[in-house]
């Protein structure tokens, strides 16, 4: 079901104007009972001018976050105590967000009509679906060749076990910019930072960094606004 939703959302964004497609690195800003690990992220955002405004756009965005994924092989114990058929087990934690909001950006860029640099800041609200899932699969069809498991219904299997799921309110703050090249016909590089806040999630510990570095500044600002997750992303803006 989640994969189908992602596919439909992706088609919607790909068919729209003013679309940004990004990949990024997501960092948890604290310790939680689950969904703590740092991982990669995929972001799709569509924005459009409000009544032909030169500064304000409404936008809709989707973000996928992969917190954790680990795969290992295991076997089922037989009655004799011997190791039976081998299966692959994958445990993963993922997040899916869908939000809408308001974006401020100078439509003509920072330095007028010929500017190639367009900074933006946006505020978004919506929902996040967090899920921990364990998958059991037999990709090599070892069950079908195991004595006593040659019945057609055992030739292949793939089972999903939802260990935990949560649907929470989320709001986000983004800072970024589009940088285009001469004769690029509106296509641009998109670089930005997203701070995700989930009021219902509880931290058992918050990270503190006092080093005078760009990473420390990003982290310290995240602490000031009580961000739960921070994503640095880079991608393309498609007119």
N, C-alpha and C positions, 0 to 999 in steps of 0.2 A: 504493500500500500504506500509506504513512504517513498519508494523508488518511483512509483507512478506519479505521486504528487510532485516530486522533484522534476520529473520529465515534463509535466504540464506547465509548471512554473517556468522552466527553462525555455520552453517554446514561446511562452508569452513574452518573456523578456527579449528573446532573440528577434521577435517580430516587431519590436517597438523601436522608437527613435530615442536618442539620448541614452544609450545603454552602456553601462560599465560592467566589464567582466574581469574579475580579479582572483588571484590566488594569494594566500597569505599565511602568516605564522600566528597562531593564537596562543596566548599565555594566560594562565590562571593567576589572578592577583590575590592569592590567599589559599588556605587549606579548607576543603569542604569534605563532607562525608563521601561524596562521589564526584566524578567529573572534574578531577584536579589536574590531569596531565596536560602538558603542552602538546600542541599538534598543529596540523595544517587546516586551512580554511578555504572555502570557495564562496565568493560574493557576487551576486547579480543585483544591479540597481538600475532602475528606470526613473528618469526625472524629466519634467516638462515645465515650461514657463507658466506662471499664473497670470492670465489675462495679458499676455505679451509683456510681462514685467521684465526689466533689464537686470533685476537683482534677485528675485525670488522664484523658486520652483517648488512644486510638490514632487515628492518622490515615493517610490515603493521599492522595497529591497528584500532579498532573500539571502540568508547566510547559512552555509553548512559548516559545522565544526567537527573535526575528528579528534576526539580527546585521546583515544587509546584503542589499539587493536593488537591482539596477540594470537598466534595460531600454533598449535602443537598437535602431535599425534598421540592417540591413546588407544587402548583396546578394552574390550569387554571381557570380564572374567567368566570362564566356563564353570560348570558345576564341579569339575575336577580340580579347579584352581589354576588351570593353565590359561594363558592369554588367548583370547578369542579373536574375532575379526577386528581389524584396525580401522579407526575412523579419525577424521580430522576435526578438531575442535577449535573454533574461533570465538574469542570473547572480545567485545568492542563496546565503547561508549561514544555516543554521537549526539550532536545537537543540531536542531533545525529551527531557524528563526524566520518569521515573516512579519515585516513592519511597514508602516507608512509614516511620512513626516514632511517636514519643511526644510528646504535648503536655501541658504544665502550664497550667491555667487555672482560676481560681476559678469554679465553676459558678454561684454566687450573686452573682458580681461582686465588686468591691473593697469595697463598703460594705454588704454584706448582701443580703437578699432583694429589696429594691426598687432595687438598683443597676442603672444602665443602662450601666455601663462594665465590660467584661470584658477585661483584658489577657491575653496568652498568650505562651509561649515554647515552641518545638518543635525537636526534633532528628530529622532524617530521613536515611535512607540508601537508595541505589538505583542506577539506571543512567542515563546520558545518551547519546543518539544525536546526533552532530554530523554535518552533511552540507553539502557545497557542491555545487550543481547548476546546470547550464546548460540552459535550455530554448530550443528553436527552434520557432517557430510561424508559421503563415500565416493569421492571423485574417481577413484581407480577401479570401482566395481569389485572391490575385494570381497564384499559380502556375497555376491553372486557366485563366486568360485569357491566359497568356504563350504565344506561338507555340512549338509543339513540346512543350508541357506540358499539353495538353488531354485527356490520357488520364484516365479516371475515378479511377485510383489516385493521381493527383497533384492532385486538386481541393482537398485539404486535408491538412495534416500537422501533427503536434505531436510533437517528439522531445525526450527527456530524456537528458542526459549527466551521470552522477554523477562529478564531478571528484575528490571526496574524501569519505570517510565514516569515522567512528570511533565505537566503543562503549566507554565508560569508566565506571568506578565513580565515584559522586558522593555526597557527603554535604552536608547543608545545616543551617543554623541560622536560625531565624526568630524575629522579635520583632514583635508586633502587638497590636491590640485590636479588639474589636467594640463599637460604640457604637449603642445602640438608642434609640428615642424612645418616650415614653409611648403606650400603646395601639397599639404597632406589631406586637403578636402575635408577638414573637420575631425579626422581621426587623431587621437591623442594618447599619450601615455598617462595612465591614472595611478597616482600614488597617494596613500592615505593611512590614517590611523583611526580605528573604531574602539570606543570604550563601551562595553556592555554592562548594564546594571540590572540585576534581578533582585528586587526587594525581598522576595520570599526566601531566597537562599541565605544560609547562615554560615559565616566564616568562623572557623576555630582558631585561625591565625592569619594575620595580614603581613605581606612582605614589606620590608622597609629597606630602602637603598639611599644612602647619602652621598654616593660617589658623584663627582662633577662630570657626568657623561650624558650623552643624548639619551641613552637607555635609562639612566637614573632620573632624568627630567620627565621622561614619559611615564615611568613608574610612580614618581612622586605626585605627578598631576593625577594619575589614576587613583592614588590613595586619597587625595583631597576630595575627589568627587565620589569616592567609595565605589570604584569600578570593580566588578567581579571578574571580568575577562577583558583582555586587550588584544586587538588584532592589528598587526601591520600588514598591509596588502599592497600589491602592485599588479597592474593589468593594463587593459586598453579601454578607451572610451570611443564608442561608435556612434556617429551622428545618425 
